[in-house]
């Protein structure tokens, strides 16, 4: 996801969400917006883990 950065601060309405998958001991930080539903978040997480 491309971010609009202004003065070193992300300014595109997104925020970072830290997710810990305890069974796999994997932590990822994903950038999300209010438009993303939980199913979309899960798909994004699976893509990120590979």
C-alpha positions in Angstrom: 0.0 0.0 0.0 1.4 3.4 -1.0 1.2 6.0 1.8 0.8 9.7 1.5 3.7 11.0 3.7 3.7 14.6 4.9 6.5 15.9 7.1 7.5 12.3 7.9 4.0 11.4 9.0 1.7 9.0 7.2 -1.3 11.1 6.2 -3.6 8.9 4.2 -6.2 7.8 6.8 -4.4 4.5 7.5 -2.8 3.2 10.7 -0.5 0.4 11.6 -2.0 -2.6 13.3 0.2 -5.1 15.0 -1.0 -8.7 14.8 0.5 -11.7 16.7 -0.3 -15.2 15.6 0.4 -17.1 18.8 0.2 -20.6 17.3 3.0 -19.8 14.8 4.8 -17.2 17.0 4.7 -14.7 14.1 4.2 -11.0 14.5 3.3 -8.7 11.6 2.5 -5.0 11.3 -0.1 -4.2 8.7 -1.3 -0.9 7.5 -5.2 -0.8 7.5 -8.0 1.7 7.0 -11.5 1.8 8.4 -12.7 0.4 5.0 -11.1 -3.0 5.7 -13.3 -5.7 7.2 -12.1 -8.6 9.3 -12.1 -11.1 6.3 -10.0 -8.7 4.3 -7.6 -8.3 7.2 -7.3 -12.1 7.4 -6.5 -12.3 3.7 -4.0 -9.5 4.0 -2.3 -11.3 6.9 -2.1 -14.7 5.0 -0.6 -12.9 2.0 2.0 -11.2 4.3 3.0 -14.5 6.0 3.2 -16.3 2.6 
